[in-house]
Amino acid sequence: MPKTEDAILGALAGIGAGVVLLCLYTAAQFLSFHFITPSKPLQKYKRGDADAYALVTGASAGIGFGIAQELVRQGFGVILLGHLPDELASAAETLRAIHPDRPATLVRTLTMDARTATPDEMETALASLSPLKITILVNNVGGNPVANPPFRTHATYTCADVDAVINQNARFMARLTALIIPTLSAPAEPNQRSLILTLSSGGYIGLPWLVMYGATKAFNRALGTGLAREFTTDPSTSHIDSLVVLPGEVRSQGNCRGVPGSAPLAVRFGRDVVRKVDGAVSRGWREMHADWWHGIEAALVGIAPEASLTQGLTDQIRVKKEAWNEFWEKNR
Ligand SMILES: NC(=O)c1ccc[n+]([C@@H]2O[C@H](COP(=O)([O-])OP(=O)(O)OC[C@H]3O[C@@H](n4cnc5c(N)ncnc54)[C@H](OP(=O)(O)O)[C@@H]3O)[C@@H](O)[C@H]2O)c1
């Protein structure tokens, strides 16, 4: 066989072997990340203290409540931020019952409306928390707070609808994070760290009838990944980890109609978020899919041709749109 053909065959075999190795490595990473989780997660964010706190926004229900519940199980104090005092009080009672022997003050509530909170209100609220050692911020609050019906074309949005989504999903999170970084930057011993978890969504790629929601979720993703990169540039913040969570469908208080039967429940999803942070951070990832099936969906989205992607997303959101429309028609 001529030398050129040998060389081509050798190169192709090398590429093939490389591709096989890459696939094996990716599969091993995927399996070990999702199915080997630490028995005591997030220890380095406790900073050796029994009273390290996590501030969780949108924590009275849904994924935020699930995350808060697992943080309490792991021995953290939590501050539950929400806008309905009764719901917050009831969530706090449920969480205190997990460790009835621990001081009730390890589960606190902070009533604040993410849509309307002013900078002064936010600064005052954070100042009231200043004696607490907060080492974790969970930027969770988010949703689609538009006038009914909730799934509509962008042309039907009023300016109030546009502002409500930006305020709740983006502005509040960006302001709160800026205000709390000095607290999270408090000097730490080696191996003691702080953490910012930011809930984005697989919808950051852009969704029909949910254009503003998807756009703010892209904002959340860039906020979290930008912070992660920025923190490494300064010794005073290099001990803060910033990780974006990219959920697919999760059955929650807010996402409860037209949801596929395979979607995890919010409490289980929140538990998985807490258990998988260490694995993602140790791999140097800036974002993670806490549910294995969401990870597979995202990989498929990454390789799907645009026409198929548009069709698939449209079909998926249409089911939710019709379910919400039906509910709204019956209840208006
Ligand atoms: N569920 C999903 O399928 C899914 C998928 C992708 C991404 N996500 C993201 O995950 C996060 C949590 O979603 P979720 O489905 O768990 O939400 P959810 O069930 O609607 O829960 C929202 C939580 O936020 C609180 N909240 C609502 N409006 C608020 C406001 N204006 N100010 C302060 N708190 C407020 C609610 O408290 P009250 O009870 O007081 O109203 C509740 O505790 C969001 O950022 C969402 O975009 C969710």
PDBQT file of the ligand as one rigid body, heavy atoms in Angstrom, charges set to zero:
ROOT
HETATM    1  N1  LIG A 401     -40.101  24.466  37.844  1.00  0.00    +0.000 N 
HETATM    2  C1  LIG A 401     -39.440  24.348  36.710  1.00  0.00    +0.000 C 
HETATM    3  O1  LIG A 401     -39.754  23.497  35.860  1.00  0.00    +0.000 OA
HETATM    4  C2  LIG A 401     -38.268  25.232  36.427  1.00  0.00    +0.000 A 
HETATM    5  C3  LIG A 401     -37.549  24.990  35.263  1.00  0.00    +0.000 A 
HETATM    6  C4  LIG A 401     -36.466  25.793  34.979  1.00  0.00    +0.000 A 
HETATM    7  C5  LIG A 401     -36.079  26.786  35.850  1.00  0.00    +0.000 A 
HETATM    8  N2  LIG A 401     -36.785  27.014  36.981  1.00  0.00    +0.000 N 
HETATM    9  C6  LIG A 401     -36.358  28.107  37.842  1.00  0.00    +0.000 C 
HETATM   10  O2  LIG A 401     -36.229  27.655  39.176  1.00  0.00    +0.000 OA
HETATM   11  C7  LIG A 401     -36.607  28.691  40.073  1.00  0.00    +0.000 C 
HETATM   12  C8  LIG A 401     -37.685  28.171  41.004  1.00  0.00    +0.000 C 
HETATM   13  O3  LIG A 401     -38.797  27.761  40.226  1.00  0.00    +0.000 OA
HETATM   14  P1  LIG A 401     -40.050  27.045  40.882  1.00  0.00    +0.000 P 
HETATM   15  O4  LIG A 401     -40.773  26.393  39.764  1.00  0.00    +0.000 OA
HETATM   16  O5  LIG A 401     -39.641  26.258  42.056  1.00  0.00    +0.000 OA
HETATM   17  O6  LIG A 401     -40.896  28.307  41.378  1.00  0.00    +0.000 OA
HETATM   18  P2  LIG A 401     -42.275  28.326  42.202  1.00  0.00    +0.000 P 
HETATM   19  O7  LIG A 401     -42.786  26.964  42.450  1.00  0.00    +0.000 OA
HETATM   20  O8  LIG A 401     -43.166  29.277  41.493  1.00  0.00    +0.000 OA
HETATM   21  O9  LIG A 401     -41.812  28.927  43.614  1.00  0.00    +0.000 OA
HETATM   22  C9  LIG A 401     -41.483  30.226  43.639  1.00  0.00    +0.000 C 
HETATM   23  C10 LIG A 401     -41.062  30.651  45.040  1.00  0.00    +0.000 C 
HETATM   24  O10 LIG A 401     -40.744  32.014  44.887  1.00  0.00    +0.000 OA
HETATM   25  C11 LIG A 401     -41.564  32.793  45.742  1.00  0.00    +0.000 C 
HETATM   26  N3  LIG A 401     -41.972  34.014  45.070  1.00  0.00    +0.000 N 
HETATM   27  C12 LIG A 401     -42.818  34.153  44.020  1.00  0.00    +0.000 A 
HETATM   28  N4  LIG A 401     -42.918  35.439  43.686  1.00  0.00    +0.000 NA
HETATM   29  C13 LIG A 401     -42.120  36.117  44.537  1.00  0.00    +0.000 A 
HETATM   30  C14 LIG A 401     -41.797  37.481  44.686  1.00  0.00    +0.000 A 
HETATM   31  N5  LIG A 401     -42.314  38.422  43.895  1.00  0.00    +0.000 N 
HETATM   32  N6  LIG A 401     -40.936  37.829  45.666  1.00  0.00    +0.000 NA
HETATM   33  C15 LIG A 401     -40.393  36.913  46.486  1.00  0.00    +0.000 A 
HETATM   34  N7  LIG A 401     -40.665  35.601  46.393  1.00  0.00    +0.000 NA
HETATM   35  C16 LIG A 401     -41.523  35.222  45.427  1.00  0.00    +0.000 A 
HETATM   36  C17 LIG A 401     -42.761  31.934  46.036  1.00  0.00    +0.000 C 
HETATM   37  O11 LIG A 401     -43.211  32.351  47.291  1.00  0.00    +0.000 OA
HETATM   38  P3  LIG A 401     -44.733  32.622  47.595  1.00  0.00    +0.000 P 
HETATM   39  O12 LIG A 401     -45.251  31.279  47.946  1.00  0.00    +0.000 OA
HETATM   40  O13 LIG A 401     -44.604  33.594  48.674  1.00  0.00    +0.000 OA
HETATM   41  O14 LIG A 401     -45.374  33.159  46.339  1.00  0.00    +0.000 OA
HETATM   42  C18 LIG A 401     -42.147  30.549  46.061  1.00  0.00    +0.000 C 
HETATM   43  O15 LIG A 401     -41.541  30.330  47.322  1.00  0.00    +0.000 OA
HETATM   44  C19 LIG A 401     -37.052  29.864  39.210  1.00  0.00    +0.000 C 
HETATM   45  O16 LIG A 401     -35.985  30.754  39.042  1.00  0.00    +0.000 OA
HETATM   46  C20 LIG A 401     -37.404  29.210  37.901  1.00  0.00    +0.000 C 
HETATM   47  O17 LIG A 401     -37.270  30.095  36.815  1.00  0.00    +0.000 OA
HETATM   48  C21 LIG A 401     -37.875  26.257  37.285  1.00  0.00    +0.000 A 
ENDROOT
TORSDOF 0
